[in-house]
Amino acid sequence: MNTNYTIVMNLNITKIKGIHQFGKVPLLTGIACLLAISISSCTKSSNTTNTNLPYGILSVVYAAPDGPAADFYINNSLVNTSALTYGNYIPYFRLTTGTNKAGFFDTGSLTTIAIDSINIKVNQVYTLFFPNLVAKRDFLLTTDTLVAPPNGGASIRLANMSPNAPNVDLMIGGKVIVSNKSYKQVSSFTAIPVSGNDTLKIVQTGTSNVLGVVNAVTVQSEGVYTVWLYGLVNGTNGQGLNANLMQNALFN
């Protein structure tokens, strides 16, 4: 264990009303209102925060195929309240600006999985991806530009977090929405129509070869989403290709 890390009380995670659920992890909505970043209107149920405070916002995607159930720490503060499992994520939370140590540790034992330093700027929103085999210690920090989708629609971005998958496209309703993303590439948010019970397919670029699917998705008006491919081509023991989805923000 890295001696800079100790078991402490949970980080003071920002509380935002209006929690929605996708998969196993609750998603915090109205996050963009929290920092007032490029927003003309915010969900009425969201709390507001002094935008002059020296904070940024971070979500974490744990996509290491051989990663054990993990605890995630910022500096010496535990962020998650239950074990973070492969393919899932921690929704947005508040953290101080400047250089922060971000670390994954075996749940309970605090055996180090991976540690990296991330630089956080005031009033910025980020996602930290941990996508490769544990031994690779591969991190990707993205800046998330969250703006209300046009005309009451929705928006989505695609992240290819599979280290050995080919370039990929995102298809919704048989239409290519985002195309040709290689490993560790994350697209911009792209406008999509509002719909219910959609199937999101991540396919090999230029083909109908399906690599990952998220079924029965309800795309909400003014919702902002991220879908990611993770795992290994020909992976075994639960390490095969898959896809997951989170709602980054809801503006209505």
C-alpha positions in Angstrom: 0.0 0.0 0.0 1.1 3.5 -0.8 1.7 5.2 2.6 0.1 8.4 1.3 -3.3 6.6 1.5 -5.1 5.9 4.7 -8.7 4.9 5.5 -10.6 8.0 6.2 -14.1 9.3 6.2 -15.7 9.5 2.8 -15.0 12.5 0.6 -17.6 15.3 0.9 -19.5 14.3 -2.3 -21.7 17.0 -3.7 -25.3 16.2 -3.1 -27.6 16.8 -6.1 -31.3 16.1 -6.1 -33.0 14.2 -8.9 -31.2 10.8 -9.1 -31.8 8.5 -12.0 -30.7 4.9 -12.4 -29.0 3.1 -15.2 -27.6 -0.3 -14.6 -26.1 -0.7 -11.1 -25.0 2.8 -10.4 -27.1 5.9 -9.6 -26.6 8.9 -11.8 -26.6 12.4 -10.5 -28.6 14.8 -12.7 -28.3 18.5 -13.0 -24.6 18.4 -12.5 -24.0 21.2 -15.0 -26.1 23.5 -12.9 -23.7 22.9 -10.0 -20.9 24.7 -11.7 -23.0 26.9 -14.0 -21.0 25.9 -17.1 -22.6 27.2 -20.3 -26.1 26.7 -19.2 -29.2 28.7 -19.9 -31.6 26.7 -17.8 -31.1 24.0 -15.1 -33.3 21.4 -13.6 -35.4 22.9 -10.9 -34.7 20.1 -8.5 -30.9 20.6 -8.5 -29.1 22.3 -5.7 -27.0 25.3 -6.6 -23.5 26.0 -5.4 -21.2 29.1 -5.2 -19.4 28.9 -8.5 -16.4 30.8 -7.0 -15.4 27.9 -4.9 -12.2 26.2 -6.0 -13.7 23.0 -7.1 -13.9 20.8 -10.2 -16.2 17.8 -10.9 -15.1 14.2 -11.7 -16.7 10.9 -12.7 -14.7 7.7 -12.9 -15.1 4.7 -15.3 -13.5 1.5 -14.1 -12.9 -0.5 -17.3 -9.8 -2.6 -16.6 -10.7 -6.1 -17.7 -8.7 -7.9 -15.0 -9.4 -5.3 -12.3 -10.7 -6.7 -9.0 -13.5 -5.0 -7.0 -12.0 -1.7 -6.1 -12.1 1.3 -3.8 -11.3 4.7 -5.4 -9.4 7.4 -3.5 -8.7 11.0 -4.2 -5.6 11.8 -2.2 -6.4 10.1 1.1 -10.2 10.3 0.8 -12.4 7.4 -0.1 -14.9 8.3 -2.8 -17.1 5.2 -3.4 -19.5 3.9 -0.8 -19.7 0.4 -2.2 -17.2 -1.7 -4.2 -16.5 -0.4 -7.8 -16.7 -3.4 -10.2 -15.3 -3.9 -13.7 -17.3 -2.0 -16.4 -19.1 0.3 -13.9 -18.5 3.8 -12.8 -18.7 6.5 -10.1 -21.0 9.4 -10.9 -19.8 13.0 -10.7 -18.5 14.2 -7.4 -16.7 17.4 -6.3 -13.0 17.7 -5.7 -10.5 20.4 -5.1 -8.5 21.9 -8.0 -4.8 21.4 -8.7 -2.9 18.2 -8.7 -4.8 15.3 -7.1 -3.6 11.7 -6.6 -6.2 9.3 -8.0 -5.9 5.7 -6.9 -7.7 2.3 -7.3 -7.2 -0.2 -4.5 -8.4 -3.7 -3.8 -11.6 -3.3 -1.7 -10.9 -4.0 1.9 -7.2 -4.7 1.7 -6.0 -1.5 0.1 -3.6 -3.3 -2.1 -2.6 -0.9 -4.9 -4.2 -1.5 -8.3 -3.1 1.7 -10.0 -2.4 5.3 -9.0 -2.0 8.4 -11.2 -1.9 12.2 -10.8 -4.6 14.3 -12.4 -4.8 18.1 -12.7 -8.2 19.6 -12.0 -9.2 23.1 -12.9 -11.9 25.2 -11.3 -15.4 25.0 -12.8 -14.4 22.1 -15.1 -16.0 18.7 -15.4 -14.0 15.6 -16.1 -14.2 11.8 -16.6 -11.3 9.6 -15.6 -11.2 6.3 -17.5 -9.1 3.3 -16.4 -9.5 1.1 -19.4 -6.5 -1.3 -19.9 -5.1 -4.3 -18.1 -4.0 -3.5 -14.6 -0.4 -4.0 -15.4 -0.5 -1.3 -18.1 -1.6 1.4 -15.6 -3.4 3.1 -18.4 -5.4 6.3 -17.5 -7.4 8.8 -19.7 -8.7 12.0 -18.3 -11.3 13.8 -20.5 -12.8 17.3 -20.1 -16.6 17.0 -20.4 -18.3 19.9 -22.1 -21.8 19.7 -20.9 -24.3 21.9 -22.7 -28.0 21.6 -23.1 -28.9 19.7 -26.4 -30.6 21.7 -29.1 -34.3 21.9 -29.6 -35.2 19.7 -26.6 -33.3 16.7 -28.0 -30.6 14.7 -26.4 -26.8 14.2 -27.0 -24.4 11.3 -26.7 -20.7 10.6 -27.0 -18.8 7.4 -27.7 -15.7 6.2 -25.9 -13.6 3.3 -27.1 -12.1 1.8 -24.0 -11.1 -1.6 -25.3 -7.3 -1.9 -25.8 -7.5 -4.5 -28.6 -10.8 -3.7 -30.3 -10.8 -2.3 -33.8 -12.1 1.2 -34.6 -15.7 1.4 -33.7 -19.0 3.2 -34.6 -22.0 3.9 -32.5 -25.4 3.0 -34.1 -28.9 3.9 -32.8 -31.9 2.7 -34.7 -29.8 1.4 -37.5 -28.1 4.8 -38.1 -24.5 5.6 -37.4 -24.3 8.4 -34.9 -20.5 8.5 -34.2 -17.9 6.8 -36.4 -14.3 5.5 -36.4 -13.1 5.8 -32.8 -9.9 3.9 -31.9 -8.7 2.9 -28.5 -8.9 5.8 -25.9 -10.6 8.1 -28.4 -13.7 9.9 -27.0 -16.1 11.6 -29.4 -17.7 15.0 -28.9 -21.3 15.0 -27.8 -23.6 14.5 -30.8 -27.3 15.4 -31.0 -29.8 12.5 -31.1 -33.6 12.3 -31.0 -35.5 11.6 -27.8 -36.9 8.1 -27.8 -37.8 5.1 -25.6 -36.7 1.5 -25.5 -33.7 2.2 -27.8 -30.9 -0.3 -28.5 -27.4 1.3 -28.6 -25.0 -0.8 -30.7 -21.2 -0.4 -30.9 -20.0 -2.0 -34.1 -16.7 -2.4 -35.9 -16.3 0.7 -38.1 -17.9 0.3 -41.5 -19.5 -3.1 -40.7 -22.5 -4.6 -39.0 -20.2 -6.6 -36.6 -21.6 -5.9 -33.2 -19.0 -5.5 -30.4 -21.1 -4.1 -27.6 -24.8 -3.5 -26.9 -26.9 -1.5 -24.4 -30.5 -2.5 -24.5 -33.8 -0.8 -23.6 -32.4 2.7 -23.2 -34.8 5.6 -22.6 -33.2 8.7 -24.1 -34.7 11.7 -22.2 -35.3 15.1 -23.5 -32.3 17.4 -22.8 -30.3 14.4 -21.5 -26.5 14.1 -22.1 -25.0 10.6 -22.2 -21.8 8.7 -22.6 -21.6 5.1 -23.9 -18.3 3.2 -23.8 -17.0 -0.1 -25.1 -14.8 -2.0 -22.7 -13.1 -5.4 -22.3 -11.1 -7.5 -24.7 -11.7 -9.1 -28.1 -11.8 -12.9 -27.4 -11.7 -12.1 -23.7 -12.6 -15.0 -21.3 -13.8 -15.3 -17.7 -16.0 -12.2 -18.0 -13.3 -10.1 -19.7 -15.0 -10.1 -23.2 -16.3 -7.0 -25.0 -19.3 -5.2 -23.5 -20.8 -1.7 -23.3 -22.2 0.5 -20.6 -24.0 3.9 -20.5 -24.2 6.8 -18.1 -26.3 10.0 -18.1 -23.9 12.9 -17.6 -26.5 15.5 -17.1 -30.2 16.3 -17.4 -31.1 19.9 -18.3 -35.0 19.9 -18.1 
